[in-house]
Amino acid sequence: MKKTVLREYAKLIVRVGANVQKGQDVVVNAGLDQPEFVKMVVEEAYKAGAANVMVQWSYQPLTKLDVRYKTLKNLSAVQEWEKAKWQHFVDKMPAMIHLSSADPDGLKGMNVAKFSKANQASRKVIKPYRDQMDNKYQWCIAAVPGEAWAKKVFPGCSKRQAVEKMWEAILNCARANGDAVAAWDEHNKDLISRCQHLTDMGIKSLHITADNGTDFTVELIEESHWCGGGDTTIDGIYFNPNMPTEECFISPMKGKAEGIVYSTKPLSYQGQLIENFSVRFENGKAVEVHAEKGEEALKAMISMDEGASYLGEVALVPERSPIAESGLLFYNTLFDENAACHLAIGAGFTNTINNFEEKTMEECHAMGVNESMTHVDFMIGCASMNIDATCRDGQVRPVFRNGNWAF
């Protein structure tokens, strides 16, 4: 891929995605797959006026070694220097840029139970820091191709060809070709308009069905609204947290979900693939799960803490979107969740509550937003999906028909 094209993509991530402010610190989380592109992002952040840019590197083989050789106690520990780093983030509120490139199945063979227990312990320590940062900083998740990931998406190509094809697919789905700034402005306006329509409908509950057996009803919080596209910090800084994004989403009422949903795309969770799975809900809680592959990881996912088996998000995504129409299976949640309607178990979004900035986090949770240390999206949308809304005025109105918007 031409460096000039990649440079514009890096600029888009920094300026439109994270919207880095003059004098702000920036943290870039990245794998070792595309160091030259990471360098471009760092340079663009400094050009945008960043005071300090820190890169945090990750490498899946090292994670596997840690899980294999460390004791559970050491694997679970959050060191004092790590706590100091999180406190620094709380104090400085840096913009966070996450560049996704990992092998979707790169942690296969790892001790799932040990890794999950360690995550449970460490996230309890980290969660209070993250809570203090909630809605107060800009962040952006974008993607770059790693060789292993690219080969999984394009198995018939050489590594070099697969990476090039992945660059093309990523840039197309992220609306990063041509006048990208104008394209994102138009796209955000469309998403905002749809979210406003959904909010104005006064939806009490959604009934979701599909010919694969999905039959599911979920209730919404009355004093809430739909979100999509860009987001705004409490201090009024506009940013785009996901590149790409196609969803209109809301946090449902905790404890008010019934029925069964079937996955329509694989889920990469903690470096392991979970495929062809189902989740059954009773009184809002996931009480039964099955998977053809990765069932152990799926059970661990909904057992991270008390809130991990409840829903934190309902998101609507039409079949008519660049990612879905590409026909590609990305094995990556950033892309696959924006190709299909999805749910998320775990933490809900307090900013879906009306006037959330005037409320405490505890008040938002008391209103029905789920609380958890985890948040994992999984895809349930398909071409046969129909969604009907029961509105608070008693009307039943169509929202989706055959996988696409009914309005």
Kinemage of the C-alpha trace (Angstrom):
@kinemage 1
@onewidth
@group {chain A} dominant
@subgroup {mainchain}
@vectorlist {calphas} color= white
{ca met a 1} P 0.000 0.000 0.000
{ca lys a 2} L 1.299 3.459 -0.903
{ca lys a 3} L 2.785 5.383 1.999
{ca thr a 4} L 0.822 8.492 1.017
{ca val a 5} L -2.438 6.555 1.431
{ca leu a 6} L -1.364 5.128 4.794
{ca arg a 7} L -0.262 8.572 5.941
{ca glu a 8} L -3.769 9.903 5.261
{ca tyr a 9} L -5.273 6.973 7.173
{ca ala a 10} L -3.004 7.704 10.143
{ca lys a 11} L -4.051 11.341 9.992
{ca leu a 12} L -7.735 10.330 9.880
{ca ile a 13} L -7.334 8.159 12.996
{ca val a 14} L -5.588 10.944 14.913
{ca arg a 15} L -7.640 13.958 13.778
{ca val a 16} L -11.128 12.509 13.184
{ca gly a 17} L -10.963 9.335 15.267
{ca ala a 18} L -9.262 10.351 18.513
{ca asn a 19} L -9.415 14.099 17.715
{ca val a 20} L -6.178 14.705 19.602
{ca gln a 21} L -6.113 18.134 21.238
{ca lys a 22} L -3.171 20.515 21.432
{ca gly a 23} L -1.141 19.824 24.567
{ca gln a 24} L -2.853 16.471 25.226
{ca asp a 25} L -0.987 13.233 25.933
{ca val a 26} L -1.640 10.263 23.644
{ca val a 27} L -1.349 6.533 24.282
{ca val a 28} L -1.112 4.163 21.299
{ca asn a 29} L -1.766 0.454 21.913
{ca ala a 30} L -0.439 -1.719 19.086
{ca gly a 31} L 0.958 -5.126 18.161
{ca leu a 32} L 4.284 -5.659 16.426
{ca asp a 33} L 2.675 -6.204 13.009
{ca gln a 34} L 2.887 -2.736 11.428
{ca pro a 35} L 5.634 -0.713 13.175
{ca glu a 36} L 5.996 1.727 10.262
{ca phe a 37} L 2.319 2.599 10.442
{ca val a 38} L 2.518 3.023 14.216
{ca lys a 39} L 5.361 5.470 13.573
{ca met a 40} L 3.064 7.407 11.210
{ca val a 41} L 0.341 7.577 13.850
{ca val a 42} L 2.799 8.838 16.448
{ca glu a 43} L 4.079 11.524 14.079
{ca glu a 44} L 0.544 12.617 13.156
{ca ala a 45} L -0.303 12.858 16.860
{ca tyr a 46} L 2.632 15.187 17.422
{ca lys a 47} L 1.630 17.220 14.359
{ca ala a 48} L -1.840 17.555 15.912
{ca gly a 49} L -0.216 19.141 18.952
{ca ala a 50} L 0.235 16.173 21.306
{ca ala a 51} L 2.530 16.889 24.237
{ca asn a 52} L 3.658 13.296 24.791
{ca val a 53} L 2.963 10.094 22.844
{ca met a 54} L 3.522 6.694 24.454
{ca val a 55} L 3.302 3.394 22.558
{ca gln a 56} L 2.312 0.249 24.467
{ca trp a 57} L 3.305 -2.828 22.465
{ca ser a 58} L 1.697 -6.264 22.709
{ca tyr a 59} L 2.765 -9.655 21.327
{ca gln a 60} L 0.607 -12.765 21.613
{ca pro a 61} L 3.471 -15.317 21.959
{ca leu a 62} L 4.665 -13.451 25.070
{ca thr a 63} L 1.163 -13.577 26.534
{ca lys a 64} L 1.116 -17.342 26.027
{ca leu a 65} L 4.485 -17.672 27.771
{ca asp a 66} L 3.245 -15.616 30.724
{ca val a 67} L 0.163 -17.809 31.080
{ca arg a 68} L 2.241 -20.971 30.782
{ca tyr a 69} L 5.035 -20.166 33.218
{ca lys a 70} L 3.726 -17.642 35.752
{ca thr a 71} L 1.924 -18.752 38.854
{ca leu a 72} L -1.724 -17.725 39.008
{ca lys a 73} L -0.834 -15.305 41.799
{ca asn a 74} L 1.840 -13.562 39.732
{ca leu a 75} L -0.280 -13.610 36.577
{ca ser a 76} L -3.143 -11.960 38.478
{ca ala a 77} L -1.050 -9.290 40.174
{ca val a 78} L -1.249 -5.631 39.181
{ca gln a 79} L 2.149 -4.216 40.048
{ca glu a 80} L 2.564 -0.902 41.830
{ca trp a 81} L 4.096 0.681 38.729
{ca glu a 82} L 1.027 -0.377 36.751
{ca lys a 83} L -1.266 1.233 39.317
{ca ala a 84} L 0.863 4.381 39.091
{ca lys a 85} L 0.474 4.329 35.311
{ca trp a 86} L -3.315 4.065 35.583
{ca gln a 87} L -3.373 6.895 38.097
{ca his a 88} L -1.316 8.940 35.635
{ca phe a 89} L -3.961 8.248 32.979
{ca val a 90} L -6.681 9.385 35.407
{ca asp a 91} L -4.756 12.578 36.101
{ca lys a 92} L -3.847 13.363 32.475
{ca met a 93} L -6.823 11.904 30.525
{ca pro a 94} L -4.763 11.027 27.427
{ca ala a 95} L -6.372 10.256 24.091
{ca met a 96} L -6.226 6.485 23.559
{ca ile a 97} L -5.627 4.962 20.116
{ca his a 98} L -5.972 1.195 19.783
{ca leu a 99} L -4.620 -0.402 16.588
{ca ser a 100} L -6.082 -3.882 16.180
{ca ser a 101} L -4.039 -6.428 14.196
{ca ala a 102} L -3.879 -9.601 16.301
{ca asp a 103} L -4.310 -13.152 15.059
{ca pro a 104} L -7.965 -13.997 15.935
{ca asp a 105} L -6.847 -17.455 17.081
{ca gly a 106} L -3.384 -16.446 18.269
{ca leu a 107} L -3.805 -17.634 21.867
{ca lys a 108} L -5.181 -21.046 20.911
{ca gly a 109} L -3.930 -23.797 23.217
{ca met a 110} L -3.527 -21.463 26.177
{ca asn a 111} L -4.873 -22.429 29.613
{ca val a 112} L -8.246 -20.663 29.340
{ca ala a 113} L -9.268 -21.141 32.967
{ca lys a 114} L -5.977 -19.757 34.303
{ca phe a 115} L -6.042 -16.755 31.962
{ca ser a 116} L -9.665 -15.972 32.846
{ca lys a 117} L -9.036 -16.166 36.603
{ca ala a 118} L -6.045 -13.845 36.238
{ca asn a 119} L -8.116 -11.375 34.224
{ca gln a 120} L -10.878 -11.474 36.819
{ca ala a 121} L -8.426 -10.550 39.548
{ca ser a 122} L -6.490 -7.856 37.657
{ca arg a 123} L -9.560 -6.161 36.200
{ca lys a 124} L -11.033 -5.684 39.667
{ca val a 125} L -7.971 -3.607 40.517
{ca ile a 126} L -7.989 -1.655 37.247
{ca lys a 127} L -11.750 -1.023 37.063
{ca pro a 128} L -11.832 1.883 39.581
{ca tyr a 129} L -9.277 3.762 37.484
{ca arg a 130} L -11.257 3.136 34.296
{ca asp a 131} L -14.466 4.247 36.000
{ca gln a 132} L -12.852 7.582 36.851
{ca met a 133} L -12.005 8.052 33.164
{ca asp a 134} L -15.438 7.115 31.820
{ca asn a 135} L -16.768 9.684 29.301
{ca lys a 136} L -13.859 12.032 30.043
{ca tyr a 137} L -11.355 11.197 27.305
{ca gln a 138} L -11.285 10.460 23.585
{ca trp a 139} L -10.469 7.032 22.232
{ca cys a 140} L -10.407 5.354 18.844
{ca ile a 141} L -10.155 1.722 17.798
{ca ala a 142} L -8.892 1.218 14.243
{ca ala a 143} L -7.209 -1.661 12.437
{ca val a 144} L -4.021 -2.525 10.596
{ca pro a 145} L -3.299 -5.915 9.010
{ca gly a 146} L -1.208 -8.507 10.779
{ca glu a 147} L 0.074 -11.366 8.604
{ca ala a 148} L -1.684 -14.143 10.541
{ca trp a 149} L -4.962 -12.216 10.582
{ca ala a 150} L -4.699 -11.380 6.869
{ca lys a 151} L -4.034 -15.014 5.964
{ca lys a 152} L -7.120 -16.083 7.892
{ca val a 153} L -9.291 -13.636 5.939
{ca phe a 154} L -7.577 -14.385 2.595
{ca pro a 155} L -6.351 -17.996 2.948
{ca gly a 156} L -5.666 -18.495 -0.758
{ca cys a 157} L -3.137 -15.671 -0.993
{ca ser a 158} L 0.529 -15.381 -0.129
{ca lys a 159} L 1.306 -13.446 3.059
{ca arg a 160} L 2.264 -10.359 1.073
{ca gln a 161} L -0.865 -10.503 -1.099
{ca ala a 162} L -3.079 -11.147 1.927
{ca val a 163} L -1.697 -8.122 3.769
{ca glu a 164} L -2.230 -5.907 0.716
{ca lys a 165} L -5.814 -7.136 0.342
{ca met a 166} L -6.395 -6.524 4.046
{ca trp a 167} L -5.177 -2.948 3.700
{ca glu a 168} L -7.634 -2.429 0.832
{ca ala a 169} L -10.512 -3.947 2.822
{ca ile a 170} L -9.713 -1.971 5.989
{ca leu a 171} L -9.455 1.356 4.164
{ca asn a 172} L -12.697 0.736 2.262
{ca cys a 173} L -14.673 -0.290 5.343
{ca ala a 174} L -13.263 2.617 7.350
{ca arg a 175} L -14.310 5.100 4.662
{ca ala a 176} L -10.662 6.116 4.398
{ca asn a 177} L -10.545 6.479 0.609
{ca gly a 178} L -11.023 9.799 -1.182
{ca asp a 179} L -12.248 12.710 0.928
{ca ala a 180} L -12.412 10.721 4.166
{ca val a 181} L -13.268 13.694 6.403
{ca ala a 182} L -16.312 14.574 4.284
{ca ala a 183} L -17.331 10.898 4.111
{ca trp a 184} L -17.243 10.596 7.903
{ca asp a 185} L -19.179 13.816 8.352
{ca glu a 186} L -21.962 12.555 6.066
{ca his a 187} L -21.946 9.089 7.652
{ca asn a 188} L -22.196 10.474 11.177
{ca lys a 189} L -25.138 12.662 10.172
{ca asp a 190} L -26.978 9.596 8.837
{ca leu a 191} L -26.346 7.589 12.013
{ca ile a 192} L -27.375 10.490 14.239
{ca ser a 193} L -30.615 10.873 12.260
{ca arg a 194} L -31.468 7.167 12.633
{ca cys a 195} L -30.647 7.226 16.349
{ca gln a 196} L -32.921 10.227 16.836
{ca his a 197} L -35.753 8.435 15.033
{ca leu a 198} L -35.338 5.362 17.255
{ca thr a 199} L -35.290 7.522 20.370
{ca asp a 200} L -38.381 9.448 19.240
{ca met a 201} L -40.256 6.151 18.784
{ca gly a 202} L -40.278 5.701 22.577
{ca ile a 203} L -39.412 2.014 22.401
{ca lys a 204} L -40.325 -0.087 25.448
{ca ser a 205} L -39.035 -3.411 24.105
{ca leu a 206} L -37.593 -5.051 20.995
{ca his a 207} L -38.601 -8.476 19.673
{ca ile a 208} L -35.846 -9.984 17.514
{ca thr a 209} L -36.409 -13.067 15.337
{ca ala a 210} L -34.575 -14.868 12.542
{ca asp a 211} L -34.967 -18.115 10.639
{ca asn a 212} L -31.950 -19.648 12.432
{ca gly a 213} L -34.010 -19.933 15.616
{ca thr a 214} L -33.277 -16.582 17.254
{ca asp a 215} L -36.350 -15.501 19.223
{ca phe a 216} L -35.479 -12.869 21.758
{ca thr a 217} L -37.122 -9.970 23.593
{ca val a 218} L -35.283 -7.217 25.445
{ca glu a 219} L -36.611 -4.186 27.325
{ca leu a 220} L -35.076 -0.715 27.216
{ca ile a 221} L -34.596 1.913 29.910
{ca glu a 222} L -37.259 4.616 29.614
{ca glu a 223} L -34.921 7.539 30.323
{ca ser a 224} L -32.381 6.590 27.670
{ca his a 225} L -31.489 7.356 24.068
{ca trp a 226} L -29.862 5.647 21.092
{ca cys a 227} L -26.280 6.491 20.160
{ca gly a 228} L -24.247 6.037 17.010
{ca gly a 229} L -21.343 7.463 15.049
{ca gly a 230} L -19.249 10.009 16.887
{ca asp a 231} L -19.269 10.653 20.619
{ca thr a 232} L -18.584 13.666 22.837
{ca thr a 233} L -16.635 13.831 26.086
{ca ile a 234} L -18.101 15.575 29.121
{ca asp a 235} L -15.813 18.506 28.238
{ca gly a 236} L -17.382 18.732 24.778
{ca ile a 237} L -14.676 17.173 22.580
{ca tyr a 238} L -16.170 15.284 19.624
{ca phe a 239} L -14.447 12.084 18.488
{ca asn a 240} L -15.135 8.831 16.624
{ca pro a 241} L -14.452 5.851 18.892
{ca asn a 242} L -14.730 3.141 16.222
{ca met a 243} L -13.334 3.192 12.693
{ca pro a 244} L -15.316 1.655 11.062
{ca thr a 245} L -18.755 1.978 12.647
{ca glu a 246} L -22.247 1.263 11.294
{ca glu a 247} L -24.259 0.746 14.483
{ca cys a 248} L -27.061 2.451 16.349
{ca phe a 249} L -26.816 1.180 19.921
{ca ile a 250} L -28.368 1.498 23.358
{ca ser a 251} L -27.887 -0.049 26.809
{ca pro a 252} L -30.926 -2.183 27.739
{ca met a 253} L -32.600 -2.583 31.113
{ca lys a 254} L -30.645 -5.030 33.255
{ca gly a 255} L -32.645 -8.141 34.072
{ca lys a 256} L -35.191 -7.685 31.270
{ca ala a 257} L -34.242 -10.080 28.462
{ca glu a 258} L -35.864 -13.380 27.514
{ca gly a 259} L -35.288 -15.969 24.816
{ca ile a 260} L -32.475 -17.404 22.732
{ca val a 261} L -30.058 -15.946 20.201
{ca tyr a 262} L -27.792 -17.737 17.742
{ca ser a 263} L -24.458 -16.357 16.616
{ca thr a 264} L -24.048 -15.575 12.936
{ca lys a 265} L -20.306 -14.892 12.955
{ca pro a 266} L -17.358 -16.318 14.908
{ca leu a 267} L -16.209 -14.390 17.965
{ca ser a 268} L -12.533 -13.898 18.746
{ca tyr a 269} L -12.343 -13.680 22.542
{ca gln a 270} L -9.003 -13.377 24.320
{ca gly a 271} L -7.203 -14.690 21.240
{ca gln a 272} L -9.441 -17.742 20.805
{ca leu a 273} L -12.267 -18.338 18.357
{ca ile a 274} L -15.766 -19.192 19.549
{ca glu a 275} L -17.908 -20.495 16.675
{ca asn a 276} L -21.522 -21.503 16.036
{ca phe a 277} L -22.832 -20.729 19.488
{ca ser a 278} L -26.102 -19.884 21.194
{ca val a 279} L -27.007 -17.993 24.350
{ca arg a 280} L -30.301 -18.393 26.218
{ca phe a 281} L -31.519 -15.642 28.547
{ca glu a 282} L -33.921 -15.808 31.491
{ca asn a 283} L -34.762 -12.735 33.565
{ca gly a 284} L -32.052 -10.885 31.703
{ca lys a 285} L -29.312 -13.387 32.537
{ca ala a 286} L -27.424 -15.733 30.219
{ca val a 287} L -28.301 -19.070 31.803
{ca glu a 288} L -27.295 -21.517 29.058
{ca val a 289} L -24.612 -21.399 26.356
{ca his a 290} L -23.477 -23.886 23.737
{ca ala a 291} L -20.741 -23.658 21.106
{ca glu a 292} L -19.364 -26.014 18.463
{ca lys a 293} L -15.921 -24.514 19.083
{ca gly a 294} L -14.641 -22.590 22.095
{ca glu a 295} L -17.436 -23.423 24.545
{ca glu a 296} L -15.000 -23.287 27.482
{ca ala a 297} L -14.012 -19.733 26.517
{ca leu a 298} L -17.692 -18.798 26.097
{ca lys a 299} L -18.521 -20.041 29.600
{ca ala a 300} L -15.529 -18.155 30.987
{ca met a 301} L -16.697 -15.020 29.187
{ca ile a 302} L -20.075 -14.917 30.935
{ca ser a 303} L -18.513 -15.739 34.309
{ca met a 304} L -15.985 -12.904 34.595
{ca asp a 305} L -18.048 -11.255 37.341
{ca glu a 306} L -21.652 -10.898 38.493
{ca gly a 307} L -22.569 -8.569 35.626
{ca ala a 308} L -20.862 -10.557 32.861
{ca ser a 309} L -23.928 -12.718 32.243
{ca tyr a 310} L -26.220 -9.703 31.731
{ca leu a 311} L -26.516 -7.471 28.677
{ca gly a 312} L -24.782 -4.128 28.331
{ca glu a 313} L -25.667 -3.288 24.731
{ca val a 314} L -28.133 -3.872 21.917
{ca ala a 315} L -26.864 -2.660 18.528
{ca leu a 316} L -28.634 -2.481 15.173
{ca val a 317} L -26.616 -2.780 11.953
{ca pro a 318} L -28.163 -3.234 8.496
{ca glu a 319} L -27.071 -5.779 5.916
{ca arg a 320} L -26.623 -2.861 3.529
{ca ser a 321} L -23.309 -1.592 4.885
{ca pro a 322} L -19.780 -1.565 3.412
{ca ile a 323} L -18.556 -4.341 5.688
{ca ala a 324} L -21.521 -6.662 5.163
{ca glu a 325} L -21.534 -6.000 1.423
{ca ser a 326} L -17.818 -6.805 1.181
{ca gly a 327} L -18.752 -10.433 1.824
{ca leu a 328} L -15.682 -10.839 4.027
{ca leu a 329} L -15.562 -12.537 7.395
{ca phe a 330} L -12.954 -10.582 9.345
{ca tyr a 331} L -12.784 -12.715 12.520
{ca asn a 332} L -12.417 -9.376 14.302
{ca thr a 333} L -15.131 -7.771 16.422
{ca leu a 334} L -14.393 -4.213 15.255
{ca phe a 335} L -15.420 -5.222 11.724
{ca asp a 336} L -17.815 -8.124 12.230
{ca glu a 337} L -19.909 -6.224 14.803
{ca asn a 338} L -20.347 -3.494 12.199
{ca ala a 339} L -21.563 -5.984 9.625
{ca ala a 340} L -24.420 -7.396 11.709
{ca cys a 341} L -26.803 -6.633 14.556
{ca his a 342} L -25.187 -7.623 17.813
{ca leu a 343} L -25.515 -7.834 21.546
{ca ala a 344} L -22.862 -7.323 24.204
{ca ile a 345} L -22.629 -9.000 27.563
{ca gly a 346} L -21.118 -7.044 30.416
{ca ala a 347} L -20.851 -3.332 31.063
{ca gly a 348} L -23.424 -0.952 29.634
{ca phe a 349} L -22.862 2.627 28.522
{ca thr a 350} L -23.819 5.301 31.034
{ca asn a 351} L -23.861 7.906 28.249
{ca thr a 352} L -27.023 6.315 26.798
{ca ile a 353} L -28.901 7.681 29.828
{ca asn a 354} L -30.554 11.061 29.305
{ca asn a 355} L -28.531 13.846 30.961
{ca phe a 356} L -25.978 11.282 32.133
{ca glu a 357} L -23.429 14.041 32.744
{ca glu a 358} L -25.625 15.291 35.598
{ca lys a 359} L -25.800 11.844 37.219
{ca thr a 360} L -23.292 9.695 39.076
{ca met a 361} L -22.250 6.333 37.705
{ca glu a 362} L -24.088 4.708 40.616
{ca glu a 363} L -27.300 6.509 39.659
{ca cys a 364} L -27.004 5.288 36.058
{ca his a 365} L -26.531 1.725 37.283
{ca ala a 366} L -29.554 2.077 39.562
{ca met a 367} L -31.611 3.089 36.508
{ca gly a 368} L -30.762 -0.208 34.801
{ca val a 369} L -27.361 0.172 33.072
{ca asn a 370} L -25.444 -3.043 33.704
{ca glu a 371} L -22.158 -2.910 35.594
{ca ser a 372} L -19.282 -5.278 34.857
{ca met a 373} L -15.524 -5.364 34.360
{ca thr a 374} L -16.011 -6.793 30.863
{ca his a 375} L -17.823 -5.874 27.640
{ca val a 376} L -17.905 -8.376 24.779
{ca asp a 377} L -19.899 -7.977 21.554
{ca phe a 378} L -21.209 -10.980 19.636
{ca met a 379} L -23.001 -10.990 16.311
{ca ile a 380} L -26.579 -12.227 15.802
{ca gly a 381} L -27.688 -10.319 12.675
{ca cys a 382} L -28.521 -12.002 9.366
{ca ala a 383} L -30.502 -11.458 6.148
{ca ser a 384} L -33.664 -13.012 7.636
{ca met a 385} L -33.688 -10.916 10.791
{ca asn a 386} L -36.855 -9.037 11.691
{ca ile a 387} L -37.142 -6.637 14.633
{ca asp a 388} L -40.378 -5.194 15.991
{ca ala a 389} L -40.608 -2.441 18.582
{ca thr a 390} L -43.330 -2.288 21.184
{ca cys a 391} L -43.568 1.436 21.924
{ca arg a 392} L -44.598 3.041 25.185
{ca asp a 393} L -47.793 4.321 23.535
{ca gly a 394} L -48.819 0.705 22.849
{ca gln a 395} L -48.041 0.639 19.135
{ca val a 396} L -45.997 -2.184 17.586
{ca arg a 397} L -43.787 -0.790 14.819
{ca pro a 398} L -41.269 -2.464 12.489
{ca val a 399} L -37.603 -1.562 12.950
{ca phe a 400} L -35.907 -4.207 10.754
{ca arg a 401} L -37.221 -6.302 7.910
{ca asn a 402} L -35.088 -8.972 6.247
{ca gly a 403} L -31.901 -7.662 7.799
{ca asn a 404} L -32.340 -3.996 6.887
{ca trp a 405} L -33.957 -0.870 8.271
{ca ala a 406} L -37.728 -0.740 7.955
{ca phe a 407} L -37.620 3.080 7.877
